[in-house]
Amino acid sequence: MQPLSRSHRNGYPVPFFGLALVLLVCLNSPTSSCTDQEKSSLLQLLTGLSSDGGLTASWRIDTDCCTWEGITCNQDRTVTDVSLASRGLKGSISPFLGNLTGLLRLNLSQNSLSGGLPLELVSSSSILVLDVSFNCLTGGLSELPSSTPARPLQVLNISSNCFTGRFPSTTWEVMKSLVVLNASTNSFTGQIPTTPCVSAPSLLCLNSVSTNSVETSLQDSVIAWR
């Protein structure tokens, strides 16, 4: 009677260990690409642009959107950054960008974007930095109900656009993490609310007065707390 091999004496045939190793590698490997939902949300941005700055060549539906120009993903292949500053973009900003649940930073500054700023971006539950400065955005900023859960937004730069109407007041009640707010060089009217100063104790810089037709009791247009 032939003696059992080492692998059989241990109770497991050699192929078992190979299979276990493959499974272990697969379980620890990140998703191979971004999700279809993320890809669709990004492509919606292109549909609203009359000039995409050449993004069409990179943003192809048959490729991983984590490899697209201006897109950054984390190790889990979740889109975290959309950086498209100074790309010559013309058209409107898609509200579908608000569907990117892992998005932390959105920079669309120094383009020729028009239309309004989608409320879905300001009210995002993930975005920390939102910069749409130096565009041609118009209209007013929508108010967020005070019952809205606190939002994580830390930096909001909407300066050098063509926003009009009264400067929002209740919106800032849910922006408790706000550090920088720049709304200068627009056409806001009315009075600057004191809400940002109270609701966001970490607010370091508020620049809302310059070239706006607003009234303020604050001494300077740039105010620092802490």
N, C-alpha and C positions, 0 to 999 in steps of 0.2 A: 504494500500500500504506500503510495507516494505521500511525502509530508506536505502539509498545506503551506502555501506561500505566506510571506509575512503579512500581506494585505488581507488574506483570508483569515489568518489567525486573529487579526484585529477585528474581524467581523465586517469589514467594508472592502469591497473590490476596488482596485485602483481607479477605474472610471468614475467612481463616486466622488473622489476628491477633485477630479477635473471639473465635474459638473458643479460642485459646491463653489469652486473658485470662480467659475463663470458667473454664477448667480450673485456672488458677493460683489464682483466688479460691477455688474449691472445695477445692483441696488445702490451702490455708492456713486454711480456716474450721474452727472446732471442731465436734465432734459436736453435733447439734442438741438432744440431750436425754440424760439419764442412761440407763444400760443397763436392759434388762428384768430382769436379775439383781439390780441394785441396787433397782429398784422393788419387785420381789417380796420381797426381804429386808426392806425397810422395812414393807411391808404386813403381813408376818408379825408385826410388833410389835403392830399394831392388833388382830389376831385374838386375842391373849392378854390384851387389856385389857377390863375390864368398864366402865371409864370412860375415855374417850380425850381428855377435855378439849376436845372440839370439833374434833379433828384430822381427822375424817372429811370435814368440809366442804372441807378443803384437800387432803388426801391422796386424790386421785381417780386411778384407774388410767388414765384417758384423758388425763392431763396429765403434763408433765415433772416428775419428782420433785425436780429442782433448784429448782423454784418452790414447793415445798411449805413450809408453815410449819415453822420449826425446822430446816430443812435448808439446808446450804451446800455448794456445789460449787466446784471450781477451774475454770480456763479450759478444761480438757479435758472439763468436765461430769462429773467424777468426784466422788462424794459424799465430802466430807472432814470435815464436822461434823454431828452430830446434837445439837441443843441444845433440850432439852425440860424444863428445870428449872421447878419451881413451876407445873405445868400441871394439877394435880389428877388425875394419872394413877393408875388403880387396876388391879391385875392383875399379871401376871408379865412378866419381861424375856425377850424372845425370843432364843434362841441364834443365830438366823439373822442377827442384826446382825453376828455375827462373819464373815459372808460378804462384808461390805463391805470389799473389799481395799484401798480407798484411804482408809478412815476414819481420821482422826487424833485427833479429840476426840469423846467421848461424854459428855454431861452429862444425867443423869436425876435429879438431886438434888432434894430437897424435894418429893417426891410421896408417894403411898401404895402404892408397889409392894411386892409380897410374893413369897414363894417364894425360890429360891436365886439366886446370882449365876452365870450360865452360865460354864463354864470357857472357852468359845470366846472370850469377851471378854478375860479375863485373859491368855489365851495368844495373843491376836491378834498377827499379824506386822506390823500397821500402827499400831494405836492407841498414841498417846503419852500422852493424858490420859483417865482413866476416873474419873468422879465419880458415885457412886450414893448419896451420903450423905443422911441424913435421910429414910429410907424405912422399910419394915417387912420388910426382907429377913431370911430365917432360914436355918438350917442351917449347915454348915461351909464352909470354903474348901478346895476340892480341891487336892491337891498336884500340881505339875508334875514329871515325871521329870527328874532332873538331866541326862539325855541330850538334853533338849529344846534346840533351837537358841536362842541368845540372843534375847530379846524386847526391843522398843524402848520399852516402857512407861516413862514418866518420872514421872507423877503418878498415884497410886492413892489415892482417898478413899472409904473404905467406912464412915466414922464414923456414929454415931447410927443404927444398925440393931439387929437382934436376932440377929446371928451368934453361934453357939455352937461348942463343941469346941476342940480344941487349935489354937493359932496355927500356921500352916504354917511349914515349915522349908526343905525342898528347893526350894520354888517360887522363893525369892529368888535361888537360884544362877543362874538364867537371866535375872534382872532386873538386868543390869549397868548399865543406863542410869537406874535409878530415882533420882529426886531427892527426891520427897516421898511419904511413906507415912503415912496417917492411918487408924488402925483403932480409934480411941477410942470410948467409949460403946457397947460391945457386951458380949457375955458370953463372951469367949474365956477358956479356962483353960490352965493349964500354965505353961511358961516361955517368955519371949520369946527366940527364937533369935538368935545373934550373926551369923547368915549375912548379913542385909542389910548389916551394917556392912562385911563383908569383900568380898562379891560386887559391891556397888554403891559404888565409891570416890567417886562424886560425890554420894552421899546427903547431903542438907542437913538434912532434918527427919524424925524418926521419932516419931510420937505414937501409941503402942499401949497404954499402961498405963492411962490414965484410965478409971475405972469398969469395968475388966476384972478378972477374978479370975486375974491372972497374976503370976508371980514374975519378978523381974528383978534383976540385979546392977548395972544401970545406975543412976546417981545420980538422973537426972531423966527425966521422961516425954517431954521434948522435947530432942533431942540434935542438935547441929550439927557437921558435919564440913566443913572447908574454908570 
